[in-house]
């Protein structure tokens, strides 16, 4: 694989859309790998590769059940991401709410201006 | 629910050093852009109700600088500044952003890209914040900013519930 090495952490793991999709699927409960392959419509080796990345950062656990490998979500490594994103989201949501008020006034002012033209 | 029913902010992480926030406003684009770039209007929304805005400097042109400062209700001064790189009126602003409370060493500024698109009299604003390095990202993370609101990022929200 000619790809730049990235430090393995949850941020990197979830920056890949298909890995986010895997986490979404596992958020509904434990699933065998075949299920994930069927749901994602990707080749099994590719799914396995994504699962390996997720395992490396601790976002999924795996156990053997008979002949099946069962994958399970562990959300704890997401907490730093959650905090980071929430910081922005919180600040901007509050700003946006106030911006709504400012915009309401601007719209009224503009409507009023039309009468003068 | 508000009468004007503007959208909820949607937050995603396109890469591990980017945050993208998307929000719809019930107003035409030129008004959103005006509110976004006019100092006396910025004053009214930029603190997000978390304090009083004390400085709003806007020199809106490529190479021009901006600086916003607010004082929180606890008396803490919070300042940001940066430089405009691209300005397309009513459409696009690209600027750098430095949080003045960051420890030294985080001198690589974040790059912010704001886009404004209008459809049927409503405007969608996107804010892409890209931090230069993972170190800066981690510093932002460690700066101990307030937490406690549910994130708009569905995946994290869903998974946070299932924390074990």
Interface residues (C-beta under 8 A of the other chain):
Chain A: X6 X7 X9 X11 X12 X14 X15 X20 X23 X24 X27 X73 X74 X75 X76 X78 X79 X80 X81 X82 X83 X84 X85 X86 X87 X88 X89 X90 X91 X92 X93 X94 X95 X96 X97 X98 X99 X100 X101 X102 X103 X104 X106 X107 X110
Chain B: X2 X4 X6 X8 X9 X11 X13 X14 X15 X16 X17 X19 X21 X23 X25 X26 X27 X31 X32 X34 X35 X36 X41 X44 X45 X46 X47 X48 X49 X50 X127 X129 X134 X137 X140 X141 X145 X146 X147 X148 X149 X151 X152 X153 X155 X156 X158 X159 X160 X162 X163 X164
